[in-house]
């Protein structure tokens, strides 16, 4: 199960939207893995409280890249974590790691594809203008890809994810970093995902309004309007 905790939009009036991204994964084995932490720690904790998520229950945190709107909420979360694992990229600064080491957590640097939990993998650092890791969840027939911002390109990251699981990627959720792209480029990227066999899409965060509208048109019933409070079972 994937539950969005932080996003530019919210699907309920009692949940708080803000620029950034975070989602909570509950694996088939019962592990709770947080992917990114948004920008504001107090806002993240407020949404978690309203969604019935206790911060102490989080066992692992995966950070997609070292941008403020994806790692900013971590500092407020750290005091609640006991013996949790924090997965950061090899390219993260030593200064960022230093802010974590005084807490009761274990920091793991990720370079290559890494198994985070049973059936849940990091893509490893995918090269681009900003190096980034995404997450991929193996399914019965197709995998689900989760992206924080997809700076290296969502098509490229989905191709990496498919190689890791040995399954085509059937679902994509997260920020697709299309908000600065031209209309033509947006259509080309999203059609590229269709060509890869993606039949469900839940774009949010940095996808931009145009990208979300085009995705809704291309996927029709396979489109999910995503925001804080969105739940998806894969």
N, C-alpha and C positions, 0 to 999 in steps of 0.2 A: 504494500500500500504506500502511495506517495501522497503527502499532504503539504500544500504550499503554505508557508508561514509568513513569507515576506515577499511583496511584489509591488509594482507600481499601481496595481488595481486590486480591489477587494470584491468578493462576490456577496459579502454580507455587510450590512450597515454598521454592525458592532465591531467589525475588524478594521484595522488601520492600514491603509495603503501608504507606501513611500518608495522612493527610488532605490532599488536593490533587489536582491533575490535570496531566498532561503527555502528549502523544503526538507521535510522529515520523511525518512523511509523506514518502514517496518518490514523487515525481511520475513520470508517464510519460516526462518528459524527463530523468529522473535526478537532479533537484534534491532536496536533503534539507532539509525545513522542519520546525522544531520549533514546536509549538503549546503554549504555556504551559510552566512549568518546575517546577510543584509548590511545596512549601514549603521542603524541605530540599535544599540543593545536594549534600551528600555522599551522601544517599540516592538522589537522581536519578542521580548519576555511578555509584553502585554498581549500580543497575539497568541502566544503559546498558552497563556493563562485562559484566554477566552475560548481556546480550542481544546482545553482540557489536557494539555501536554505539560508534564512536570519536567523541568530542565534537568533534574537529577537522574531522569530515566535515560538520558542520552549516553550511549556507550562509545560512539565514534563520531568524529567530525571530519568531513572532507572539504577542503577549500579549493575552489576551482582555479583561482589566480589571486594575486595580491593587490586587487583594486578595492578601494574603500567601501564600495557598495556591496561587496561580497565578504569582506573580512571585518568590517567595522563593528559588528555586533558581538564578536567573539569575546571581547574583554569583559562584557557584562555577564556572559554565560560561564566563563571559566571558574568562578568561585563555586558554582553548583556541581561541577564535574569532578568525579572521583575515579582515578585510575582510567580515565578515558583515553582513547588514542586520537591524536590529531594528525591528519594526513595533509602535508603541504608539499608543494613542488620543490624539486631540487634547486630551482632558480629563485625561491623566496629569499629575501634578505636575511642576514644573520640578526639584524636589529629586530625584525618581526619575530623570529624564533625566540629571541631573548625575552620578549614580552610574555611568552607562554611558559617558559621553563620554571618559573617560581611557583607554579600551580601543580596540583597533583594529577598531571596528565603526562602522557608519553608522546613525544613528537616523532613522527616518521616522515622522512623525505621520500617523495615518489619521483622516479625518473621514467621507468618503463611501466607497462601495464601491470597492475597489481590487484590481487584479489582482496577486497575490503571485508567482505563477509560471504557466506555461502551463496553463490549465484550472483554476486554483486561485484563488479570490477571497476577500477579506475582505468581510464584509457591510457594513463601515463601522460607525460607532458607532450602535447601536440604542438609542433612549432608553428609560429605565426608572428604577426606584428606584436602580439602578446602571447607568450606560451600559456597553455591552459590545459587542465584535465577535466574531462567529463566523466560521468558514470554510466555504466551499461548493466542492465538487469537481464539475465537470461530468462526466456519464457518457454512455453511448451513448444512453440514453433518459431516464434519471432522474438527479438529482443526489444527492450525499451531503452532509449537513450535519454539521458538528462544532461542538459547543458546550462552552465551559469551565464555565460555571455557569448560563447562560440567565436571568440576573436579570430582563431585560425581559419574559420569558415565552417559552417554547420555541416555541409556536405562532406568535407574532408574528415571531420570528427566522427560523423556517422559511419563512414567507410572504415575508419580505424576500429570503431566499436563492433562492427560486424565481423571483422577479422578476429577480434578477441574472443567473442562468444561462439564463432562458427555458425552464427544464425544471421539471416537478414534482419535489419532493424525495422520493426513494424510500427513503433511509436516514438515520437519525439516530444519532449516537454522541456520548457525553459526559455531562456533568452537567446535569440538567434542573431542579434547584433545587425539588424537590417535598418535601423532607424535613420542612418545617414546615407543609405544606398538609394540609387535612382530607381524609378519604377521598373525600368527594364531589368535591372540587376536583381531586384526583389523577385520578380516573376521567374527569372532564370534560376535563382537559387532554390526557390520552392518547387519548381518543376523538376529540378535535379533530385530533390528528396522524393518526389513522386516516382521518378524513374528508378530509384533505389528500392522501391517497394514499401515506403512508409505509407501506412493507411490510416494512422491516427496522429493528429498533431494538436498540441496545446501550447501555442506560442505566448510568451509574456515578456516582462521586464524590458529589455533593450530591443525587442523586435520592432517596435514602433507601430503606430496606428495603421499605416499603409500595409505593412507586412502582415499584420493580424487580419486586416480586411481581405487581402489577397488569399491568405491561407484559408479563411472561411469560405471563400468562393471556390477554391480548388478542391478542398476536402469535403465540403458539404456535411454529410452526417458523420464524417470522421474528424470533424473539427470540434475541439473543446474550448469553450470560453474560460480562460484560466485567470486566476487571481488568488489573493489570500483566501484560504478556506476551500479551495478546490481539492477534491480527493480523487485519486485514480488508483484502481486495483489492476495489477498486471498479472 
